[in-house]
Amino acid sequence: MLLYDTLRSGNAWKVRLMASLVGVPLERRTLSIDRGDLAQPAFLAVAPLGHVPVLRLPDGTHLAESLAILHYLAQGTPWWPDALPAQSSVLTWLSFEQDRHMKPLAQLRLLLALHPGGDPLGATCIAHARAAHAALGVLDTQLARQGQDGWVATPDHPSIADVALYPYTCMAPMGGIALNDYPAIRAWLDRMEHLPGYQALFPGQPERNLSTQEQP
Ligand SMILES: N[C@@H](CCC(=O)N[C@@H](CS)C(=O)NCC(=O)O)C(=O)O
């Protein structure tokens, strides 16, 4: 399958991480937001929402939205649990990720690291920082509740909710959000990074994980 991504997209990293954890090989077509690739008709023809990630499926159709793609890749694996209550709990945390978690963390990373020039003390960044800390507080409390070896939505095995929440939590410091006050989150990040098949944002180049460069 072919993944349309960009080099630094956290939403696309979710997909590469999921594919690697379940052992599904992906080809990558890496586009550039700065170059305007996502506004080109050729991309919009397969990605009407105009965002990465988009996955081309074996039947030639295209699937957009990171969480939909995680759901697709996890079918038939323990990353999408069998039991209805567990599935429903995963959906709760996926919804939390899109509604309260990803946006403030992604915006702070964009404004303060990727396209620096944002004012960390300006009203926009302060509002995002407040929302980011509120979301991280909720996540930390949930992880503490799940126990020291637990996962976000399902206590016994990680699910797509863990994959969805991992990238922007891990990159929070790029947007000036320190994780010192979130011990359960720090322990969970470490557990994620030791899973068989874990894939970094820049595999084999850990020094680039906090990279602000869009070029390879
Ligand atoms: N809700 C979408 C968000 C996707 C998204 O925001 N993608 C960003 C990259 S991380 C993008 O394509 N941005 C295009 C742009 O800024 O022009 C998802 O979870 O996949």
The ligand as an SDF file (V2000), in Angstrom:
LIG
                    3D

 20 19  0  0  0  0  0  0  0  0999 V2000
   -7.7520   14.9660   11.2990 N   0  0  0  0  0  0  0  0  0  0  0  0
   -6.6890   14.7030   10.3650 C   0  0  0  0  0  0  0  0  0  0  0  0
   -5.6870   15.8410   10.4230 C   0  0  0  0  0  0  0  0  0  0  0  0
   -4.6730   15.7450    9.2950 C   0  0  0  0  0  0  0  0  0  0  0  0
   -3.7660   16.9330    9.2470 C   0  0  0  0  0  0  0  0  0  0  0  0
   -3.9860   17.9810    9.8860 O   0  0  0  0  0  0  0  0  0  0  0  0
   -2.6960   16.8070    8.4440 N   0  0  0  0  0  0  0  0  0  0  0  0
   -1.7600   17.8850    8.2850 C   0  0  0  0  0  0  0  0  0  0  0  0
   -0.3360   17.3690    8.4510 C   0  0  0  0  0  0  0  0  0  0  0  0
   -0.0630   16.7660   10.0900 S   0  0  0  0  0  0  0  0  0  0  0  0
   -1.8880   18.4440    6.8890 C   0  0  0  0  0  0  0  0  0  0  0  0
   -2.0230   17.7110    5.9320 O   0  0  0  0  0  0  0  0  0  0  0  0
   -1.8670   19.7740    6.7570 N   0  0  0  0  0  0  0  0  0  0  0  0
   -1.9780   20.3900    5.4880 C   0  0  0  0  0  0  0  0  0  0  0  0
   -1.6960   21.8370    5.5010 C   0  0  0  0  0  0  0  0  0  0  0  0
   -1.3630   22.3620    6.5600 O   0  0  0  0  0  0  0  0  0  0  0  0
   -1.8090   22.4560    4.4400 O   0  0  0  0  0  0  0  0  0  0  0  0
   -6.0070   13.3570   10.6860 C   0  0  0  0  0  0  0  0  0  0  0  0
   -6.0700   12.9120   11.8450 O   0  0  0  0  0  0  0  0  0  0  0  0
   -5.4420   12.7490    9.7750 O   0  0  0  0  0  0  0  0  0  0  0  0
  1  2  1  0
  2  3  1  0
  2 18  1  0
  3  4  1  0
  4  5  1  0
  5  6  2  0
  5  7  1  0
  7  8  1  0
  8  9  1  0
  8 11  1  0
  9 10  1  0
 11 12  2  0
 11 13  1  0
 13 14  1  0
 14 15  1  0
 15 16  2  0
 15 17  1  0
 18 19  2  0
 18 20  1  0
M  END
$$$$
